[in-house]
Amino acid sequence: MRAGRAGDWSAAVESFGNEYFTNRSGGYCRGDRLEPLTRTFAELSVPLRRWYGVRVFTDGVPEGTPAPGDPGELARLLEAEERAGRADPYRTVAALLHLVGTRRG
């Protein structure tokens, strides 16, 4: 999503067939997807209970941009991110995922 939003069409097309990418800080990273992670949880007998999207709205904000100085505006930003991270279709386009599983037994 980040490459496409930035208009880097070559990187956007390349990302469809590659789970590795270079992040904005220059780090070489792996981008895991929900379905394989869910299967891995199941194979480990840790059923997926919930999952959340992280950085739904704020991923496109340039690094170094300060957080809103107004506490009310910061609270609204955090609420928007939290609500979007729990709701489809927003969480499905988040930059990061948090998965929660519980092992029984």
N, CA, C and O atoms as a Tinker XYZ file with bonds, in Angstrom:
   420  protein
     1  N      0.822000   -1.202000    0.000000    73     2
     2  CA     0.000000    0.000000    0.000000    64     1     3
     3  C      0.857000    1.252000    0.000000    63     2     4     5
     4  O      0.556000    2.217000   -0.703000    81     3
     5  N      1.924000    1.238000    0.788000    73     3     6
     6  CA     2.753000    2.439000    0.921000    64     5     7
     7  C      3.345000    2.852000   -0.422000    63     6     8     9
     8  O      3.317000    4.032000   -0.774000    81     7
     9  N      3.883000    1.886000   -1.179000    73     7    10
    10  CA     4.476000    2.213000   -2.479000    64     9    11
    11  C      3.429000    2.769000   -3.433000    63    10    12    13
    12  O      3.688000    3.746000   -4.136000    81    11
    13  N      2.272000    2.170000   -3.463000    73    11    14
    14  CA     1.207000    2.658000   -4.338000    64    13    15
    15  C      0.734000    4.041000   -3.961000    63    14    16    17
    16  O      0.519000    4.885000   -4.832000    81    15
    17  N      0.570000    4.282000   -2.682000    73    15    18
    18  CA     0.149000    5.612000   -2.232000    64    17    19
    19  C      1.189000    6.673000   -2.560000    63    18    20    21
    20  O      0.859000    7.842000   -2.758000    81    19
    21  N      2.453000    6.252000   -2.614000    73    19    22
    22  CA     3.533000    7.198000   -2.929000    64    21    23
    23  C      3.727000    7.361000   -4.430000    63    22    24    25
    24  O      4.545000    8.172000   -4.863000    81    23
    25  N      2.981000    6.597000   -5.232000    73    23    26
    26  CA     3.106000    6.687000   -6.678000    64    25    27
    27  C      4.291000    5.929000   -7.239000    63    26    28    29
    28  O      4.672000    6.155000   -8.388000    81    27
    29  N      4.888000    5.031000   -6.458000    73    27    30
    30  CA     5.999000    4.207000   -6.925000    64    29    31
    31  C      5.404000    2.921000   -7.488000    63    30    32    33
    32  O      5.339000    1.901000   -6.803000    81    31
    33  N      4.970000    2.985000   -8.749000    73    31    34
    34  CA     4.212000    1.887000   -9.348000    64    33    35
    35  C      5.056000    0.640000   -9.531000    63    34    36    37
    36  O      4.541000   -0.469000   -9.384000    81    35
    37  N      6.333000    0.782000   -9.844000    73    35    38
    38  CA     7.201000   -0.394000   -9.980000    64    37    39
    39  C      7.278000   -1.154000   -8.663000    63    38    40    41
    40  O      7.127000   -2.375000   -8.644000    81    39
    41  N      7.511000   -0.448000   -7.571000    73    39    42
    42  CA     7.597000   -1.093000   -6.262000    64    41    43
    43  C      6.245000   -1.679000   -5.866000    63    42    44    45
    44  O      6.190000   -2.741000   -5.246000    81    43
    45  N      5.165000   -1.005000   -6.215000    73    43    46
    46  CA     3.833000   -1.523000   -5.883000    64    45    47
    47  C      3.572000   -2.842000   -6.601000    63    46    48    49
    48  O      3.085000   -3.795000   -5.993000    81    47
    49  N      3.893000   -2.903000   -7.892000    73    47    50
    50  CA     3.681000   -4.135000   -8.654000    64    49    51
    51  C      4.598000   -5.237000   -8.140000    63    50    52    53
    52  O      4.164000   -6.380000   -8.000000    81    51
    53  N      5.846000   -4.918000   -7.859000    73    51    54
    54  CA     6.806000   -5.904000   -7.359000    64    53    55
    55  C      6.376000   -6.497000   -6.028000    63    54    56    57
    56  O      6.637000   -7.669000   -5.757000    81    55
    57  N      5.725000   -5.704000   -5.204000    73    55    58
    58  CA     5.359000   -6.168000   -3.865000    64    57    59
    59  C      4.333000   -7.295000   -3.885000    63    58    60    61
    60  O      4.219000   -8.031000   -2.905000    81    59
    61  N      3.591000   -7.448000   -4.967000    73    59    62
    62  CA     2.597000   -8.511000   -5.019000    64    61    63
    63  C      3.224000   -9.896000   -5.024000    63    62    64    65
    64  O      2.606000  -10.847000   -4.547000    81    63
    65  N      4.425000  -10.034000   -5.546000    73    63    66
    66  CA     5.039000  -11.341000   -5.609000    64    65    67
    67  C      6.201000  -11.519000   -4.661000    63    66    68    69
    68  O      6.961000  -12.480000   -4.781000    81    67
    69  N      6.346000  -10.612000   -3.729000    73    67    70
    70  CA     7.522000  -10.649000   -2.871000    64    69    71
    71  C      7.110000  -10.348000   -1.436000    63    70    72    73
    72  O      6.447000   -9.345000   -1.174000    81    71
    73  N      7.501000  -11.214000   -0.510000    73    71    74
    74  CA     7.156000  -10.961000    0.888000    64    73    75
    75  C      8.194000  -10.098000    1.589000    63    74    76    77
    76  O      7.985000   -9.687000    2.730000    81    75
    77  N      9.317000   -9.815000    0.918000    73    75    78
    78  CA    10.367000   -8.974000    1.499000    64    77    79
    79  C     10.346000   -7.595000    0.870000    63    78    80    81
    80  O     10.020000   -7.443000   -0.308000    81    79
    81  N     10.692000   -6.596000    1.655000    73    79    82
    82  CA    10.698000   -5.221000    1.170000    64    81    83
    83  C     11.678000   -4.396000    1.993000    63    82    84    85
    84  O     12.132000   -4.822000    3.055000    81    83
    85  N     11.992000   -3.221000    1.491000    73    83    86
    86  CA    12.828000   -2.282000    2.215000    64    85    87
    87  C     11.907000   -1.230000    2.825000    63    86    88    89
    88  O     11.148000   -0.576000    2.110000    81    87
    89  N     11.973000   -1.069000    4.132000    73    87    90
    90  CA    11.092000   -0.103000    4.785000    64    89    91
    91  C     11.625000    1.322000    4.615000    63    90    92    93
    92  O     12.685000    1.530000    4.026000    81    91
    93  N     10.890000    2.284000    5.131000    73    91    94
    94  CA    11.267000    3.689000    4.966000    64    93    95
    95  C     12.592000    4.032000    5.621000    63    94    96    97
    96  O     13.242000    5.003000    5.233000    81    95
    97  N     12.999000    3.252000    6.605000    73    95    98
    98  CA    14.271000    3.496000    7.293000    64    97    99
    99  C     15.431000    2.770000    6.625000    63    98   100   101
   100  O     16.572000    2.865000    7.077000    81    99
   101  N     15.137000    2.045000    5.548000    73    99   102
   102  CA    16.185000    1.332000    4.835000    64   101   103
   103  C     16.398000   -0.094000    5.298000    63   102   104   105
   104  O     17.287000   -0.783000    4.800000    81   103
   105  N     15.585000   -0.546000    6.252000    73   103   106
   106  CA    15.708000   -1.914000    6.754000    64   105   107
   107  C     15.061000   -2.922000    5.817000    63   106   108   109
   108  O     14.027000   -2.642000    5.210000    81   107
   109  N     15.673000   -4.090000    5.702000    73   107   110
   110  CA    15.132000   -5.180000    4.897000    64   109   111
   111  C     14.166000   -5.967000    5.773000    63   110   112   113
   112  O     14.563000   -6.499000    6.810000    81   111
   113  N     12.916000   -6.044000    5.370000    73   111   114
   114  CA    11.866000   -6.612000    6.226000    64   113   115
   115  C     11.072000   -7.676000    5.480000    63   114   116   117
   116  O     11.088000   -7.746000    4.251000    81   115
   117  N     10.383000   -8.495000    6.253000    73   115   118
   118  CA     9.452000   -9.470000    5.698000    64   117   119
   119  C      8.041000   -9.016000    6.027000    63   118   120   121
   120  O      7.759000   -8.629000    7.161000    81   119
   121  N      7.171000   -9.061000    5.059000    73   119   122
   122  CA     5.775000   -8.697000    5.268000    64   121   123
   123  C      4.906000   -9.936000    5.328000    63   122   124   125
   124  O      4.572000  -10.512000    4.292000    81   123
   125  N      4.538000  -10.351000    6.520000    73   123   126
   126  CA     3.689000  -11.526000    6.678000    64   125   127
   127  C      2.244000  -11.170000    6.391000    63   126   128   129
   128  O      1.817000  -10.030000    6.570000    81   127
   129  N      1.503000  -12.167000    5.943000    73   127   130
   130  CA     0.098000  -11.960000    5.636000    64   129   131
   131  C     -0.769000  -12.755000    6.615000    63   130   132   133
   132  O     -0.324000  -13.733000    7.216000    81   131
   133  N     -1.999000  -12.312000    6.755000    73   131   134
   134  CA    -2.893000  -12.866000    7.767000    64   133   135
   135  C     -3.128000  -14.364000    7.593000    63   134   136   137
   136  O     -3.047000  -15.106000    8.572000    81   135
   137  N     -3.414000  -14.826000    6.391000    73   135   138
   138  CA    -3.775000  -16.238000    6.197000    64   137   139
   139  C     -2.651000  -17.188000    6.601000    63   138   140   141
   140  O     -2.905000  -18.132000    7.350000    81   139
   141  N     -1.412000  -16.978000    6.134000    73   139   142
   142  CA    -0.355000  -17.890000    6.585000    64   141   143
   143  C     -0.098000  -17.821000    8.089000    63   142   144   145
   144  O      0.201000  -18.839000    8.712000    81   143
   145  N     -0.211000  -16.647000    8.668000    73   143   146
   146  CA    -0.022000  -16.535000   10.114000    64   145   147
   147  C     -1.129000  -17.270000   10.864000    63   146   148   149
   148  O     -0.872000  -17.901000   11.889000    81   147
   149  N     -2.344000  -17.193000   10.363000    73   147   150
   150  CA    -3.462000  -17.909000   10.985000    64   149   151
   151  C     -3.222000  -19.411000   10.927000    63   150   152   153
   152  O     -3.475000  -20.118000   11.903000    81   151
   153  N     -2.731000  -19.909000    9.781000    73   151   154
   154  CA    -2.412000  -21.343000    9.670000    64   153   155
   155  C     -1.303000  -21.737000   10.654000    63   154   156   157
   156  O     -1.374000  -22.788000   11.291000    81   155
   157  N     -0.293000  -20.896000   10.768000    73   155   158
   158  CA     0.800000  -21.186000   11.703000    64   157   159
   159  C      0.278000  -21.250000   13.130000    63   158   160   161
   160  O      0.648000  -22.147000   13.887000    81   159
   161  N     -0.576000  -20.308000   13.500000    73   159   162
   162  CA    -1.179000  -20.346000   14.842000    64   161   163
   163  C     -1.902000  -21.677000   15.049000    63   162   164   165
   164  O     -1.745000  -22.313000   16.091000    81   163
   165  N     -2.692000  -22.099000   14.060000    73   163   166
   166  CA    -3.453000  -23.345000   14.184000    64   165   167
   167  C     -2.521000  -24.545000   14.307000    63   166   168   169
   168  O     -2.770000  -25.443000   15.110000    81   167
   169  N     -1.446000  -24.566000   13.514000    73   167   170
   170  CA    -0.474000  -25.669000   13.584000    64   169   171
   171  C      0.193000  -25.742000   14.950000    63   170   172   173
   172  O      0.598000  -26.822000   15.382000    81   171
   173  N      0.311000  -24.627000   15.625000    73   171   174
   174  CA     0.915000  -24.579000   16.961000    64   173   175
   175  C     -0.120000  -24.760000   18.071000    63   174   176   177
   176  O      0.195000  -24.613000   19.252000    81   175
   177  N     -1.352000  -25.079000   17.685000    73   175   178
   178  CA    -2.470000  -25.230000   18.635000    64   177   179
   179  C     -2.698000  -23.945000   19.426000    63   178   180   181
   180  O     -2.981000  -23.974000   20.624000    81   179
   181  N     -2.568000  -22.825000   18.734000    73   179   182
   182  CA    -2.841000  -21.509000   19.308000    64   181   183
   183  C     -3.847000  -20.826000   18.368000    63   182   184   185
   184  O     -3.460000  -20.027000   17.515000    81   183
   185  N     -5.131000  -21.144000   18.529000    73   183   186
   186  CA    -6.120000  -20.577000   17.624000    64   185   187
   187  C     -6.130000  -19.045000   17.681000    63   186   188   189
   188  O     -6.005000  -18.437000   18.744000    81   187
   189  N     -6.279000  -18.458000   16.515000    73   187   190
   190  CA    -6.372000  -17.011000   16.430000    64   189   191
   191  C     -7.690000  -16.561000   17.041000    63   190   192   193
   192  O     -8.759000  -17.019000   16.636000    81   191
   193  N     -7.611000  -15.676000   18.002000    73   191   194
   194  CA    -8.816000  -15.167000   18.675000    64   193   195
   195  C     -9.255000  -13.826000   18.090000    63   194   196   197
   196  O    -10.440000  -13.591000   17.854000    81   195
   197  N     -8.280000  -12.961000   17.865000    73   195   198
   198  CA    -8.577000  -11.627000   17.333000    64   197   199
   199  C     -7.370000  -11.161000   16.543000    63   198   200   201
   200  O     -6.253000  -11.641000   16.737000    81   199
   201  N     -7.614000  -10.216000   15.649000    73   199   202
   202  CA    -6.497000   -9.564000   14.983000    64   201   203
   203  C     -6.869000   -8.113000   14.721000    63   202   204   205
   204  O     -8.034000   -7.757000   14.545000    81   203
   205  N     -5.843000   -7.310000   14.703000    73   203   206
   206  CA    -6.031000   -5.867000   14.586000    64   205   207
   207  C     -5.084000   -5.305000   13.522000    63   206   208   209
   208  O     -3.970000   -5.797000   13.344000    81   207
   209  N     -5.539000   -4.285000   12.832000    73   207   210
   210  CA    -4.673000   -3.550000   11.932000    64   209   211
   211  C     -4.032000   -2.398000   12.694000    63   210   212   213
   212  O     -4.657000   -1.799000   13.569000    81   211
   213  N     -2.797000   -2.096000   12.362000    73   211   214
   214  CA    -2.049000   -1.027000   13.021000    64   213   215
   215  C     -1.527000   -0.076000   11.950000    63   214   216   217
   216  O     -1.044000   -0.514000   10.906000    81   215
   217  N     -1.623000    1.202000   12.204000    73   215   218
   218  CA    -1.196000    2.246000   11.274000    64   217   219
   219  C     -2.067000    2.258000   10.017000    63   218   220   221
   220  O     -1.566000    2.279000    8.893000    81   219
   221  N     -3.366000    2.245000   10.234000    73   219   222
   222  CA    -4.311000    2.298000    9.120000    64   221   223
   223  C     -4.238000    3.668000    8.446000    63   222   224   225
   224  O     -4.048000    3.761000    7.233000    81   223
   225  N     -4.387000    4.707000    9.223000    73   223   226
   226  CA    -4.413000    6.064000    8.681000    64   225   227
   227  C     -3.053000    6.755000    8.744000    63   226   228   229
   228  O     -2.771000    7.631000    7.927000    81   227
   229  N     -2.230000    6.385000    9.678000    73   227   230
   230  CA    -1.005000    7.149000    9.914000    64   229   231
   231  C      0.217000    6.609000    9.179000    63   230   232   233
   232  O      1.288000    7.211000    9.263000    81   231
   233  N      0.092000    5.506000    8.470000    73   231   234
   234  CA     1.254000    4.945000    7.797000    64   233   235
   235  C      1.820000    5.896000    6.738000    63   234   236   237
   236  O      3.029000    5.910000    6.510000    81   235
   237  N      0.976000    6.676000    6.100000    73   235   238
   238  CA     1.441000    7.588000    5.056000    64   237   239
   239  C      2.014000    8.897000    5.561000    63   238   240   241
   240  O      2.498000    9.709000    4.773000    81   239
   241  N      1.965000    9.109000    6.853000    73   239   242
   242  CA     2.500000   10.348000    7.422000    64   241   243
   243  C      4.022000   10.286000    7.355000    63   242   244   245
   244  O      4.612000    9.308000    7.813000    81   243
   245  N      4.671000   11.306000    6.798000    73   243   246
   246  CA     6.134000   11.272000    6.689000    64   245   247
   247  C      6.810000   11.111000    8.048000    63   246   248   249
   248  O      6.363000   11.662000    9.055000    81   247
   249  N      7.911000   10.334000    8.051000    73   247   250
   250  CA     8.668000   10.158000    9.298000    64   249   251
   251  C      9.155000   11.512000    9.788000    63   250   252   253
   252  O      9.493000   12.391000    8.996000    81   251
   253  N      9.185000   11.662000   11.082000    73   251   254
   254  CA     9.634000   12.906000   11.684000    64   253   255
   255  C      8.519000   13.919000   11.881000    63   254   256   257
   256  O      8.733000   14.958000   12.506000    81   255
   257  N      7.317000   13.630000   11.352000    73   255   258
   258  CA     6.187000   14.525000   11.550000    64   257   259
   259  C      5.767000   14.440000   13.011000    63   258   260   261
   260  O      5.489000   13.349000   13.509000    81   259
   261  N      5.717000   15.573000   13.705000    73   259   262
   262  CA     5.330000   15.501000   15.120000    64   261   263
   263  C      3.863000   15.121000   15.279000    63   262   264   265
   264  O      3.030000   15.397000   14.416000    81   263
   265  N      3.577000   14.488000   16.394000    73   263   266
   266  CA     2.188000   14.180000   16.729000    64   265   267
   267  C      1.450000   15.489000   16.951000    63   266   268   269
   268  O      2.068000   16.503000   17.277000    81   267
   269  N      0.139000   15.475000   16.778000    73   267   270
   270  CA    -0.618000   16.701000   17.023000    64   269   271
   271  C     -0.337000   17.253000   18.418000    63   270   272   273
   272  O     -0.351000   16.516000   19.404000    81   271
   273  N     -0.083000   18.552000   18.486000    73   271   274
   274  CA     0.202000   19.193000   19.764000    64   273   275
   275  C     -1.036000   19.377000   20.627000    63   274   276   277
   276  O     -0.946000   19.444000   21.853000    81   275
   277  N     -2.187000   19.457000   19.980000    73   275   278
   278  CA    -3.445000   19.607000   20.707000    64   277   279
   279  C     -3.850000   18.246000   21.267000    63   278   280   281
   280  O     -4.054000   17.307000   20.498000    81   279
   281  N     -3.971000   18.117000   22.588000    73   279   282
   282  CA    -4.328000   16.819000   23.171000    64   281   283
   283  C     -5.641000   16.256000   22.634000    63   282   284   285
   284  O     -5.783000   15.041000   22.493000    81   283
   285  N     -6.586000   17.118000   22.337000    73   283   286
   286  CA    -7.857000   16.643000   21.794000    64   285   287
   287  C     -7.690000   16.059000   20.404000    63   286   288   289
   288  O     -8.313000   15.052000   20.070000    81   287
   289  N     -6.852000   16.687000   19.595000    73   287   290
   290  CA    -6.601000   16.179000   18.246000    64   289   291
   291  C     -5.845000   14.853000   18.302000    63   290   292   293
   292  O     -6.147000   13.937000   17.537000    81   291
   293  N     -4.877000   14.744000   19.190000    73   291   294
   294  CA    -4.149000   13.490000   19.362000    64   293   295
   295  C     -5.105000   12.384000   19.813000    63   294   296   297
   296  O     -5.017000   11.257000   19.326000    81   295
   297  N     -5.999000   12.690000   20.721000    73   295   298
   298  CA    -6.974000   11.700000   21.191000    64   297   299
   299  C     -7.861000   11.233000   20.039000    63   298   300   301
   300  O     -8.166000   10.045000   19.940000    81   299
   301  N     -8.280000   12.157000   19.165000    73   299   302
   302  CA    -9.114000   11.783000   18.017000    64   301   303
   303  C     -8.330000   10.909000   17.034000    63   302   304   305
   304  O     -8.869000    9.945000   16.489000    81   303
   305  N     -7.053000   11.248000   16.810000    73   303   306
   306  CA    -6.212000   10.430000   15.933000    64   305   307
   307  C     -6.114000    9.010000   16.483000    63   306   308   309
   308  O     -6.310000    8.044000   15.747000    81   307
   309  N     -5.814000    8.882000   17.769000    73   307   310
   310  CA    -5.681000    7.562000   18.379000    64   309   311
   311  C     -6.999000    6.793000   18.354000    63   310   312   313
   312  O     -7.004000    5.582000   18.133000    81   311
   313  N     -8.102000    7.476000   18.575000    73   311   314
   314  CA    -9.407000    6.806000   18.508000    64   313   315
   315  C     -9.694000    6.315000   17.101000    63   314   316   317
   316  O    -10.175000    5.198000   16.913000    81   315
   317  N     -9.395000    7.159000   16.100000    73   315   318
   318  CA    -9.619000    6.754000   14.706000    64   317   319
   319  C     -8.782000    5.528000   14.366000    63   318   320   321
   320  O     -9.283000    4.591000   13.743000    81   319
   321  N     -7.506000    5.525000   14.770000    73   319   322
   322  CA    -6.646000    4.375000   14.501000    64   321   323
   323  C     -7.165000    3.125000   15.220000    63   322   324   325
   324  O     -7.210000    2.043000   14.634000    81   323
   325  N     -7.549000    3.275000   16.472000    73   323   326
   326  CA    -8.028000    2.112000   17.221000    64   325   327
   327  C     -9.300000    1.538000   16.602000    63   326   328   329
   328  O     -9.417000    0.325000   16.432000    81   327
   329  N    -10.229000    2.388000   16.272000    73   327   330
   330  CA   -11.493000    1.903000   15.702000    64   329   331
   331  C    -11.272000    1.283000   14.334000    63   330   332   333
   332  O    -11.848000    0.239000   14.028000    81   331
   333  N    -10.442000    1.914000   13.505000    73   331   334
   334  CA   -10.156000    1.370000   12.179000    64   333   335
   335  C     -9.416000    0.043000   12.278000    63   334   336   337
   336  O     -9.628000   -0.853000   11.462000    81   335
   337  N     -8.551000   -0.082000   13.275000    73   335   338
   338  CA    -7.776000   -1.302000   13.455000    64   337   339
   339  C     -8.606000   -2.500000   13.857000    63   338   340   341
   340  O     -8.141000   -3.636000   13.764000    81   339
   341  N     -9.839000   -2.261000   14.306000    73   339   342
   342  CA   -10.733000   -3.348000   14.708000    64   341   343
   343  C    -11.817000   -3.635000   13.684000    63   342   344   345
   344  O    -12.566000   -4.600000   13.837000    81   343
   345  N    -11.917000   -2.807000   12.628000    73   343   346
   346  CA   -13.063000   -2.902000   11.721000    64   345   347
   347  C    -12.636000   -3.139000   10.278000    63   346   348   349
   348  O    -11.685000   -2.532000    9.786000    81   347
   349  N    -13.350000   -4.022000    9.618000    73   347   350
   350  CA   -13.161000   -4.187000    8.181000    64   349   351
   351  C    -13.942000   -3.093000    7.469000    63   350   352   353
   352  O    -14.985000   -2.675000    7.973000    81   351
   353  N    -13.495000   -2.627000    6.351000    73   351   354
   354  CA   -12.336000   -3.079000    5.588000    64   353   355
   355  C    -11.032000   -2.400000    5.991000    63   354   356   357
   356  O     -9.982000   -2.704000    5.424000    81   355
   357  N    -11.076000   -1.499000    6.945000    73   355   358
   358  CA    -9.896000   -0.699000    7.284000    64   357   359
   359  C     -8.715000   -1.547000    7.745000    63   358   360   361
   360  O     -7.592000   -1.361000    7.276000    81   359
   361  N     -8.966000   -2.464000    8.652000    73   359   362
   362  CA    -7.851000   -3.224000    9.209000    64   361   363
   363  C     -7.148000   -4.067000    8.153000    63   362   364   365
   364  O     -5.975000   -4.404000    8.310000    81   363
   365  N     -7.853000   -4.410000    7.082000    73   363   366
   366  CA    -7.255000   -5.244000    6.037000    64   365   367
   367  C     -6.206000   -4.494000    5.215000    63   366   368   369
   368  O     -5.426000   -5.125000    4.501000    81   367
   369  N     -6.172000   -3.172000    5.299000    73   367   370
   370  CA    -5.172000   -2.394000    4.546000    64   369   371
   371  C     -4.152000   -1.745000    5.472000    63   370   372   373
   372  O     -3.394000   -0.875000    5.042000    81   371
   373  N     -4.123000   -2.152000    6.722000    73   371   374
   374  CA    -3.178000   -1.578000    7.679000    64   373   375
   375  C     -1.748000   -1.967000    7.328000    63   374   376   377
   376  O     -1.508000   -3.001000    6.704000    81   375
   377  N     -0.807000   -1.132000    7.732000    73   375   378
   378  CA     0.604000   -1.402000    7.475000    64   377   379
   379  C      1.112000   -2.592000    8.287000    63   378   380   381
   380  O      1.989000   -3.325000    7.830000    81   379
   381  N      0.574000   -2.785000    9.470000    73   379   382
   382  CA     1.023000   -3.838000   10.373000    64   381   383
   383  C     -0.179000   -4.575000   10.936000    63   382   384   385
   384  O     -1.295000   -4.055000   10.934000    81   383
   385  N      0.052000   -5.781000   11.414000    73   383   386
   386  CA    -0.992000   -6.571000   12.057000    64   385   387
   387  C     -0.561000   -6.976000   13.450000    63   386   388   389
   388  O      0.610000   -7.274000   13.688000    81   387
   389  N     -1.502000   -6.986000   14.357000    73   387   390
   390  CA    -1.305000   -7.590000   15.680000    64   389   391
   391  C     -2.274000   -8.749000   15.762000    63   390   392   393
   392  O     -3.477000   -8.576000   15.570000    81   391
   393  N     -1.756000   -9.924000   16.046000    73   391   394
   394  CA    -2.579000  -11.125000   16.167000    64   393   395
   395  C     -2.586000  -11.576000   17.610000    63   394   396   397
   396  O     -1.576000  -11.482000   18.308000    81   395
   397  N     -3.732000  -12.068000   18.055000    73   395   398
   398  CA    -3.878000  -12.544000   19.425000    64   397   399
   399  C     -4.381000  -13.975000   19.378000    63   398   400   401
   400  O     -5.445000  -14.252000   18.824000    81   399
   401  N     -3.620000  -14.873000   19.956000    73   399   402
   402  CA    -4.013000  -16.261000   20.049000    64   401   403
   403  C     -3.917000  -16.724000   21.490000    63   402   404   405
   404  O     -3.188000  -16.144000   22.296000    81   403
   405  N     -4.655000  -17.770000   21.806000    73   403   406
   406  CA    -4.642000  -18.294000   23.170000    64   405   407
   407  C     -4.462000  -19.798000   23.110000    63   406   408   409
   408  O     -5.268000  -20.513000   22.514000    81   407
   409  N     -3.408000  -20.262000   23.728000    73   407   410
   410  CA    -3.160000  -21.709000   23.782000    64   409   411
   411  C     -3.976000  -22.283000   24.927000    63   410   412   413
   412  O     -3.957000  -21.766000   26.044000    81   411
   413  N     -4.673000  -23.330000   24.640000    73   411   414
   414  CA    -5.458000  -23.990000   25.680000    64   413   415
   415  C     -4.739000  -25.247000   26.105000    63   414   416   417
   416  O     -4.090000  -25.929000   25.312000    81   415
   417  N     -4.876000  -25.524000   27.370000    73   415   418
   418  CA    -4.440000  -26.739000   27.713000    64   417   419
   419  C     -3.568000  -27.267000   28.649000    63   418   420
   420  O     -3.382000  -28.483000   28.704000    81   419
